[in-house]
Amino acid sequence: MGKLFQASTLMSLMDGNFDYTISIEYFLKNGDTGIGSYNGLNGEAIFLDGIAYNATGSGNIKIMDIPQTGVTFGQITKFNENVNLTPLKIDRFTDFDDLSKQLTSNMLFKGPNYFYMIKGSGTFSSITVRTSFKQRKPYRKMELVSKELKFYTYKDIKGTIIGVYSPSYTNGLSFDGWHFHFLSEDKAKGGHVTAIAGSLDAFKINMMDKYEIKLSSSHIFQYGNTDADNNTNLENSTPKEAEVKEEK
């Protein structure tokens, strides 16, 4: 069995801790396949075959080729491609819940109290992803930032989904259940999956019985987001023009 390595916690992210937790360089020393977010909540992270992709707020994909760039929250593993020599398939799923149900009823799913990572290529009749522009300090809590997230829907598109299943007892540390990110076949589109339908043409699942967390050393993690509690000015949510251009 493998190990899931995690940077920070979900509750910390919800509290508005978008600061650096660990560099991409050191994050990737713990695995080659995973998901997460970058410093400042700058887009959505997809780690595939040891490459760090960023699905930006503009709807584009860029490679994060500066290893010192920070991961805010993330989960990664050294994916075992030999876990099942013949890739599995799901001929059809109608929505997020249907996909989750079919994955958790799979023969490689050994019970709900382990962690699992899925990597699969598929053809998606419809997939909706979300992402965000980089936030500026003072950071607000996610409940406010979430109102400004960007959503993109794609039809009849091929690509890869990477998903992490976390047990319910880790709620707060991680997402409860399945959490998917998507990267299109042409490496041009992607993000955090909110709705999905289609088929998985080939996928593999890793089960993990080891769980390691690198906690953040930021002020927000240590003491809570008092800046957000005292700040009612939402104008800082609007990305600078230069930041949008940089993403493109």
C-alpha positions in Angstrom: 0.0 0.0 0.0 1.1 3.6 -0.5 1.2 6.9 1.4 -0.9 10.0 0.9 1.1 13.1 1.6 -0.8 16.3 2.4 0.1 20.0 2.7 -2.0 21.9 5.3 -5.6 21.1 6.0 -9.0 21.8 4.4 -10.2 23.7 7.4 -7.2 26.0 7.2 -8.0 26.6 3.5 -11.6 27.4 4.4 -10.4 29.9 7.0 -8.6 31.8 4.3 -5.1 30.5 4.8 -3.9 30.8 1.2 -0.2 31.3 2.2 2.7 29.1 1.2 2.8 25.7 3.0 5.5 23.9 1.0 7.4 24.4 -2.2 6.4 22.5 -5.4 9.9 21.1 -5.4 9.6 19.4 -2.0 5.9 18.6 -2.5 6.9 16.6 -5.6 9.5 14.7 -3.6 6.5 13.0 -2.0 4.8 11.9 -5.1 4.0 12.4 -8.8 0.2 12.4 -8.9 -2.2 14.6 -7.0 -4.3 17.7 -6.6 -4.4 20.9 -4.6 -4.0 24.7 -4.8 -1.2 27.2 -5.1 0.0 30.1 -3.0 -2.6 32.8 -2.9 -5.3 30.4 -4.1 -3.8 30.9 -7.6 -5.9 28.5 -9.7 -6.3 24.8 -9.2 -3.3 22.4 -9.0 -3.1 19.2 -11.0 0.0 17.0 -10.5 0.3 14.5 -13.3 3.4 12.3 -14.0 5.5 14.6 -11.9 4.5 17.8 -13.6 2.7 20.7 -11.8 -0.1 22.1 -13.9 -2.2 25.2 -12.9 -5.7 25.6 -14.1 -5.9 29.4 -13.8 -8.8 31.7 -13.2 -8.7 32.7 -16.9 -9.5 29.1 -17.9 -6.0 28.4 -19.2 -3.4 25.8 -18.2 0.2 26.7 -17.4 3.0 24.6 -16.1 4.4 25.8 -12.7 8.1 25.6 -13.7 9.4 27.6 -10.7 10.1 24.9 -8.1 10.0 27.4 -5.2 6.4 28.3 -6.0 4.3 27.4 -3.0 1.6 24.8 -2.6 -1.1 26.0 -0.2 -3.2 22.8 0.2 -2.5 19.6 -1.7 -2.6 15.8 -1.7 -0.1 13.7 -3.6 1.2 10.1 -3.8 3.8 8.1 -5.7 1.3 6.4 -8.0 1.8 2.7 -8.5 1.0 1.9 -12.1 1.4 -1.8 -11.5 -1.5 -2.1 -9.1 -3.7 -3.6 -11.8 -1.9 -4.4 -15.0 -5.1 -4.1 -17.1 -6.7 -0.7 -16.6 -10.4 -0.7 -15.5 -13.3 0.9 -17.3 -16.6 2.6 -16.5 -18.7 2.5 -19.7 -21.1 5.2 -18.5 -21.8 7.5 -15.5 -24.4 10.1 -15.4 -23.2 12.6 -12.7 -20.7 13.1 -9.9 -22.6 10.9 -7.5 -22.9 8.0 -10.0 -19.2 8.1 -10.7 -18.4 8.2 -7.0 -20.8 5.2 -6.4 -19.3 3.1 -9.2 -15.7 3.8 -7.9 -16.5 2.9 -4.3 -18.1 -0.3 -5.4 -15.0 -1.3 -7.5 -13.1 -4.5 -6.5 -10.1 -2.4 -5.7 -12.0 -0.4 -3.1 -11.3 -2.2 0.2 -13.5 -0.2 2.5 -14.3 3.4 3.3 -11.6 3.9 6.0 -8.6 4.0 3.7 -7.4 6.7 1.3 -7.6 6.1 -2.4 -6.1 7.9 -5.5 -7.6 7.5 -8.9 -6.0 8.4 -12.2 -8.1 7.8 -15.3 -8.5 8.9 -18.9 -12.0 9.4 -20.3 -14.4 10.9 -22.7 -16.7 13.3 -20.9 -20.0 14.3 -22.5 -20.2 17.2 -20.0 -17.8 18.4 -17.4 -17.9 21.6 -15.3 -14.8 22.8 -13.5 -14.1 25.7 -11.2 -11.0 27.7 -10.5 -10.0 31.1 -9.1 -7.8 34.2 -9.6 -4.9 34.8 -7.2 -6.1 36.4 -4.0 -4.4 39.4 -2.4 -3.9 40.1 1.3 -5.6 40.5 3.6 -7.1 37.2 2.7 -10.8 36.6 3.2 -12.4 33.4 4.2 -13.4 30.9 1.6 -17.1 31.5 2.1 -16.6 34.9 0.6 -14.0 34.0 -2.0 -16.2 31.1 -3.3 -18.8 33.6 -4.5 -16.3 34.8 -7.1 -14.9 31.5 -8.4 -14.9 31.0 -12.1 -16.8 28.1 -13.7 -16.2 26.5 -17.1 -18.3 23.8 -18.8 -16.9 21.7 -21.6 -18.8 19.3 -23.8 -17.6 16.1 -25.5 -14.0 16.5 -24.3 -11.3 13.9 -23.6 -8.9 14.2 -20.7 -7.6 12.9 -17.4 -9.2 13.0 -14.0 -7.2 12.7 -10.8 -9.2 12.0 -7.7 -8.6 11.5 -4.0 -11.0 9.7 -1.7 -10.7 10.6 2.0 -12.5 8.8 4.8 -15.3 10.6 6.7 -13.3 10.6 9.9 -10.8 13.0 8.2 -13.5 15.6 7.6 -11.9 19.0 8.3 -8.4 17.7 7.5 -9.6 16.8 4.0 -12.6 16.5 1.8 -15.1 13.9 2.9 -15.4 11.4 0.0 -14.2 11.9 -3.6 -12.5 15.1 -4.8 -11.6 15.3 -8.5 -9.5 17.6 -10.7 -9.5 17.5 -14.5 -6.9 18.1 -17.2 -7.9 18.0 -20.8 -6.0 15.8 -23.3 -4.5 18.8 -25.0 -3.4 20.2 -21.6 -5.3 23.4 -22.3 -8.3 23.2 -19.9 -8.9 22.0 -16.4 -9.8 22.7 -12.8 -11.7 21.3 -9.8 -14.6 19.2 -10.9 -18.1 20.2 -9.8 -20.2 18.2 -12.3 -19.3 15.4 -14.6 -20.8 12.8 -17.0 -19.4 10.4 -19.5 -17.1 7.4 -19.5 -13.8 6.3 -18.1 -11.9 4.5 -20.8 -9.0 3.4 -18.6 -8.3 4.0 -14.9 -6.3 2.7 -12.0 -6.8 3.1 -8.3 -4.2 3.1 -5.5 -5.1 2.4 -1.9 -3.1 4.1 0.8 -2.9 3.1 4.4 -0.4 5.8 5.4 -1.2 9.5 5.8 1.3 12.3 6.4 0.5 16.0 6.8 2.9 19.0 6.6 1.2 21.7 8.6 1.4 25.3 7.6 3.6 27.8 9.6 1.6 30.8 8.5 0.1 33.3 11.0 -3.4 32.4 9.9 -2.9 28.7 10.6 -1.4 29.5 14.0 -3.9 32.1 15.2 -6.9 32.1 12.9 -7.9 34.6 10.2 -8.4 37.6 12.4 -7.9 39.9 9.4 -10.9 38.4 7.7 -13.0 38.7 10.8 -12.2 42.4 11.0 -12.3 43.2 7.2 -15.6 43.8 5.5 -14.1 45.5 2.4 -14.6 43.2 -0.5 -12.7 45.3 -3.0 -9.5 43.4 -2.5 -11.2 40.4 -4.2 -10.9 41.9 -7.7 -7.7 40.6 -9.3 -5.3 43.2 -10.6 -5.1 43.5 -14.4 -1.5 42.5 -14.3 -2.4 39.3 -12.4 -4.9 38.3 -15.1 -2.4 39.0 -17.9 0.2 36.9 -16.0 -2.1 33.9 -15.9 -2.7 34.1 -19.7 
